[in-house]
């Protein structure tokens, strides 16, 4: 009973902290909630809420897993392709208001340039759309948005997707330039940590376009 | 269909997950095998693959009764118990042929299937939708494109799990050799510019471990004597083979509800096309798209239940008709899985007719569109109506 009261109080406190962070993060331009704030990093809010329940040992263990996942995401370069680039004062820089949300759905995109050997791959300026012999692929939304991101995925699906190179672990191939040959060497523990961390970042609704086939794809019937 | 046999070898080593049952004790052997095969393939000559494999895998006497439920997979198909010792054409005693009424589309391959139960054992059909197979049960499925190309092997091993292997027929047709766990692409040209790939262990698991039981195409509905006359690529049951009644007659199965024999399972649907469509989707899609496996959260269930056959078609129809699709047909802001009476505007039909790797359904195991099934699905969608009478077809 006492433990439940403590846990509930912690949860309510975290929610109040989260609301405060949400209000303080919006600027004059109306940036969406979850935009990077100098006062509180968005992931800290989600982490706090996540860790509010359970024993102190559980909290410590989960915090370690999430921290590990964050480290892996940062070192594996996920933001390089899954966070759109924008042009800042010093040239291209990741748009962290769209952190890991993939190719912007509403971005108008002309057809890719024709390939000419040896230049057979082209990338959009955002680094989120890639054209090559496979067609055109768009980097996916890794945020925990339930409709457009990984919010409805299970950690098993995520682990299997990376291990097998297939969507949901058994579906369509995950297209280049996703470095599946390298990432499939992550251990299951590492992939679980990555997934846990991704669950703490701000959900961003962004329905990434479907991949496009290469021109002159044979219709095998 | 005759085809030129190619031996392009995949050299990328594949890390097997801990739960893999693709002959785990042979993982190191097949990795070495893959390297040797890669070296052997550089010359590109026919038969060199087989020669390289033969050097690595010690020749063993074929033993049809040898226990295979532990240890590595045999290096040759002739050693798995399918054939009489010394033969790769005469089926061994106790190995029984069968043919599902809704076969899986495999790019037009001619297929033969067999099962062997350990002597004295029976299948537990107490749950008619999820049969339990004895330890040591073996299945084989042979794929031919004019010539025997590949035979796949499935066995229930000692710990109750299943293991998978593929055997690739050599150029002489005398035997088939164990393929690497990473699979073997481009083993035979099945149409100009289209090659047959032997699946990897991961591909096997992707399909076979997407639902309750890894055994596909062998169950009460697939072996029902009430066979669907409109099923695409309809196969006749082998004259001396198994169906549901024969399994019971030979005492190879127990626990099946009596109603399954007095009223053989069939999909209850309002028309022949509806029945055949539901059956096709069951046989080709339900191993991933069902209500109990890893993809159950997608809410796309093509499974059929012999315990609930009156509802199966309507449940399947309800999963797709007017339901939003996560996949969007090019040019559509939002697609639906099946748009009433409009096949070309249905994501289901669109993905079936696509062979773009990122759009096609199924996502693996086929490179050619199933034209016959596509026509059936078009007809079904175009003429769909709610179930009101039992199909008389």
Interface residues (C-beta under 8 A of the other chain):
Chain A: X134 X135 X137 X152 X154 X156 X157 X160 X163 X164 X166 X167 X168 X169 X170 X171 X172 X173 X175 X181 X184 X185 X188 X209 X210 X211 X212 X213 X217 X218 X219 X220 X221
Chain B: X12 X15 X17 X18 X191 X193 X194 X202 X205 X206 X207 X210 X288 X294 X295 X297 X327 X328 X330 X353 X354 X355 X356 X357 X358 X359 X360 X363 X364 X367 X368 X369 X371 X374
